[in-house]
Amino acid sequence: MRPAAGGVVLLAACLAVCRPAGEAGTAGAAGPAERPAAQQRPGDGTDTESTADGRSGEATPRVRDLAVRVVASYPHDPSSYTQGLELAGGTLYESAGQYGESSVRRVDLDSGEAVARRDLPPDLFGEGMTLVPASGGRPARLVQLTWREGRALLWDPATLEPAGEHAYDGEGWGLCFDGYTPDGPGLVMSDGSSYLTFRDPATFAVTGGVPVTLGGAPLGGLNELECVGGSAWANVLPTDRIVEVDLATGRVLATVDASGLLAAGEAPGAEVLNGIAHDPADGTFLLTGKRWPRLFRVELVER
């Protein structure tokens, strides 16, 4: 199911190889007609080095070309079909997918072992997950998407006890939290298409969204997400590529070649890259994939 290590596969191939039968999602689609217009925020993160958009004449950001430099690697459970990775307060959380295998876990980074785990019912397929911090008298909660079941599961991050759920329409793929600021999107959700939906952190109601473009063209296959400072970093299924998306405009600001992380002997049992967590302590990222035996701490560097 995983593309050859180091290869960049055409997005159309995703429909056959990256998810279980029928899990094609909406990759490459613009999304349902009822989606709200893109939400705009002050400032678009435009790089000082820009080029002219030949169609509009407007300046567009230079897309940075990045690679990964491995700082450290850690053991990772090779049976975990990783769908979401979250580092909060120094604690690592993971969402694992597949029917009959899905779970939410608190993981010891150094050993890769789950120090706490809750299994989902066998009819739920776990997907992306993020932590929404406490605010306004509401306690902190892990929010875990499900693939086609339309249920966002809430968990107590300290105990992994169930703490309620939200309902939503469509597929759930990736999820990240961009903050409570008045002009921010709050929760950012992907569904495998080229559209990111913004949701209220308290109610999960849709508040806006933005179409994602690279060089003026829609970029589909957006999967696992990590919000960092007004951007969402997204795995692009089914490739070893990660992109940085400006949440104010939907423009891709950077592409990251994350191929070649696993050694050749580790690749046969592993599937696609999936799982991004940012460490604010040093600015590095934790990366892993579905059924990967290793998790990597990386720096992003110019190529």
C-alpha positions in Angstrom: 0.0 0.0 0.0 2.9 2.4 0.6 4.6 4.0 -2.5 8.2 3.1 -3.0 10.5 4.9 -0.5 11.7 8.2 -1.8 9.3 8.2 -4.7 6.7 10.9 -5.4 3.6 9.3 -6.7 0.9 11.0 -8.7 -2.0 11.9 -6.6 -4.4 10.0 -8.7 -2.8 6.8 -7.6 -4.0 7.4 -4.1 -7.5 6.2 -4.9 -6.2 2.6 -5.2 -3.4 2.3 -2.8 -3.4 4.5 0.2 -6.5 3.5 2.1 -8.6 0.4 2.5 -11.1 -0.5 -0.2 -13.6 2.3 -0.6 -11.5 4.8 1.4 -10.8 7.0 -1.6 -12.3 10.1 0.1 -12.5 13.2 -1.9 -8.9 13.7 -3.0 -8.4 16.4 -5.5 -12.0 17.6 -5.3 -13.0 21.2 -4.5 -15.5 20.0 -1.9 -19.2 20.3 -1.3 -21.0 23.3 -2.7 -22.2 24.4 0.7 -18.7 25.1 2.0 -18.3 28.6 3.2 -16.2 31.2 1.5 -12.5 31.3 2.4 -11.9 33.1 5.7 -9.4 35.8 5.4 -7.1 37.1 8.1 -4.8 40.1 8.3 -1.5 39.4 6.5 -0.9 36.6 4.1 2.6 35.6 5.2 4.0 36.7 1.8 7.7 35.9 1.4 9.9 38.9 0.7 11.1 37.1 -2.4 8.0 36.8 -4.6 7.1 36.3 -8.3 4.3 37.7 -10.4 1.2 35.6 -11.0 0.8 35.6 -14.7 -2.9 35.3 -14.6 -3.7 38.0 -12.1 -0.6 40.2 -12.0 -0.6 39.9 -8.2 2.5 39.0 -6.3 2.5 35.5 -4.9 4.8 34.0 -2.3 7.9 32.1 -3.3 7.4 28.5 -2.4 10.3 27.4 -0.3 11.8 24.0 -1.2 12.7 22.2 2.0 14.2 18.8 3.0 14.4 17.1 6.4 17.6 16.7 8.5 17.3 13.9 11.0 18.2 15.0 14.5 17.2 11.8 16.3 15.1 8.6 15.8 13.0 6.6 18.2 11.2 3.3 18.2 7.7 3.3 17.0 5.0 0.6 17.2 5.0 -1.0 13.7 1.5 -2.3 14.2 0.1 1.3 14.6 -1.7 2.5 11.5 -0.8 6.1 12.4 -3.4 8.7 11.5 -2.6 11.5 13.9 0.3 12.6 16.0 0.2 15.4 18.7 2.9 16.7 21.1 1.4 18.8 23.9 3.2 19.9 27.0 5.9 17.4 26.3 3.5 14.5 26.1 3.1 12.6 22.8 -0.3 11.3 21.7 -1.1 9.1 18.8 -4.3 8.2 16.9 -4.3 4.8 15.1 -6.7 3.8 12.4 -8.2 0.7 10.7 -11.5 -0.9 11.6 -10.9 -3.2 14.5 -7.5 -1.7 15.3 -8.2 2.0 16.0 -7.1 3.5 19.2 -6.0 6.7 21.0 -2.6 6.4 22.9 -0.3 8.3 25.1 3.2 7.3 24.0 6.6 7.3 25.7 8.8 8.9 23.0 12.0 7.2 24.0 10.6 3.6 24.0 7.8 4.0 21.6 5.5 2.1 24.0 2.0 3.2 24.8 1.8 4.1 28.4 -2.0 4.5 28.2 -4.4 3.4 25.5 -8.1 3.3 24.6 -9.4 1.2 21.8 -12.2 2.4 19.6 -15.2 0.3 18.9 -14.5 -2.0 15.9 -17.0 -0.1 13.7 -15.0 3.2 14.0 -11.9 4.1 11.9 -9.7 6.5 13.9 -8.3 9.4 12.0 -6.5 12.8 12.7 -6.3 14.1 16.3 -5.4 17.3 18.1 -5.4 18.7 21.6 -7.7 21.7 22.3 -6.3 23.4 25.5 -8.5 24.5 28.4 -10.2 27.8 27.9 -13.2 29.7 29.4 -13.9 27.1 32.0 -13.8 24.3 29.5 -11.2 21.5 30.3 -8.5 20.5 27.8 -9.7 17.8 25.4 -8.2 15.5 22.7 -10.4 15.6 19.6 -10.1 12.5 17.4 -11.8 12.3 14.0 -13.3 9.2 12.5 -13.1 8.4 8.8 -16.6 8.0 7.5 -18.6 7.7 10.7 -19.1 11.5 11.2 -18.1 11.3 14.9 -15.4 13.5 16.5 -14.5 11.7 19.8 -13.4 13.7 22.8 -10.9 12.3 25.3 -9.5 13.5 28.6 -5.8 13.9 27.8 -4.7 13.0 31.4 -6.7 9.8 31.7 -7.9 9.0 28.1 -11.4 8.6 29.5 -14.1 9.3 27.0 -15.4 12.9 27.4 -18.2 13.2 24.8 -18.3 13.7 21.0 -19.3 16.0 18.2 -21.1 15.1 15.0 -20.1 16.3 11.5 -20.8 15.7 7.9 -18.4 14.1 5.4 -15.1 12.4 5.9 -12.6 13.1 8.6 -8.9 12.9 7.8 -6.6 15.4 9.5 -7.2 17.9 12.4 -5.1 20.6 14.1 -5.7 23.5 16.5 -4.6 27.0 15.5 -5.7 28.9 18.7 -8.5 30.9 20.1 -7.5 34.3 18.6 -10.5 36.2 17.2 -9.1 36.1 13.6 -7.9 32.6 13.7 -9.7 29.5 12.4 -9.6 27.5 15.7 -9.8 23.9 14.5 -8.6 23.1 11.0 -9.8 19.9 9.4 -9.0 18.1 6.2 -11.0 15.5 4.3 -8.6 14.4 1.6 -9.6 17.1 -0.8 -7.9 20.5 -1.6 -10.1 22.3 1.0 -9.5 22.9 4.7 -12.5 23.5 6.9 -12.4 25.7 10.0 -14.4 24.7 13.1 -15.3 26.1 16.4 -13.1 24.4 19.1 -16.1 24.3 21.6 -19.0 23.3 19.3 -17.2 21.9 16.2 -19.5 24.0 14.1 -18.1 25.1 10.7 -16.9 28.7 10.9 -15.1 29.0 7.5 -12.5 27.4 5.4 -10.0 27.9 2.6 -9.2 26.2 -0.7 -5.5 25.1 -0.9 -3.5 25.9 -4.0 0.1 25.3 -5.1 1.2 27.6 -7.9 -2.4 28.6 -8.5 -3.7 25.0 -8.9 -5.7 23.1 -6.3 -3.7 20.7 -4.2 -5.6 17.6 -3.1 -4.8 14.7 -0.9 -4.4 16.9 2.3 -4.2 14.4 5.1 -2.6 14.7 8.6 -2.3 18.3 9.9 -0.2 20.2 12.3 -0.9 23.9 13.0 2.0 26.2 13.7 1.8 30.0 13.9 -0.9 30.6 11.3 0.1 27.8 9.0 -1.0 24.2 8.7 1.7 21.6 7.8 0.0 18.8 5.9 1.0 15.3 4.7 0.1 15.0 1.0 -1.3 11.5 0.4 0.0 9.3 -1.1 3.5 10.9 -1.3 6.4 11.5 1.0 5.8 15.2 0.7 4.6 17.7 3.3 3.4 21.2 2.6 3.1 24.3 4.6 -0.3 26.0 4.0 -1.0 29.7 4.9 -4.3 29.5 6.7 -5.2 33.1 5.7 -4.9 32.5 1.9 -4.7 28.8 1.3 -1.4 29.3 -0.6 1.3 26.7 -0.2 4.3 28.5 1.3 6.7 25.5 1.4 7.1 22.0 0.2 9.1 19.4 2.2 10.7 16.3 0.7 10.6 13.8 3.5 11.5 10.8 1.5 14.2 8.3 2.5 13.6 8.4 6.3 13.3 4.7 6.6 16.2 2.4 5.7 15.6 0.0 2.8 15.2 -3.0 5.2 12.5 -1.2 7.2 10.4 -0.1 4.2 8.7 -3.4 3.1 6.3 -3.5 6.1 5.8 0.2 6.2 3.1 2.3 4.4 2.8 5.9 3.6 4.3 8.8 5.6 1.6 10.1 8.0 2.0 11.8 11.3 3.4 15.3 12.1 3.9 16.9 15.5 5.7 20.2 16.1 7.9 20.6 19.2 7.8 24.3 20.2 10.7 23.7 22.6 13.2 23.6 19.7 11.2 24.1 16.5 11.8 20.5 15.3 9.1 18.2 14.0 8.3 14.6 14.8 7.5 12.5 11.8 6.3 8.9 11.3 4.1 6.8 9.1 1.5 4.0 8.9 3.1 0.9 10.4 6.5 2.5 10.6 9.0 1.0 13.0 10.7 4.3 13.7 9.7 7.9 14.5 12.0 10.7 13.5 12.8 14.1 15.0 13.8 16.4 12.1 14.8 19.9 11.2 13.5 21.5 8.1 16.3 22.9 5.9 16.5 24.6 2.6 17.5 22.4 -0.3 
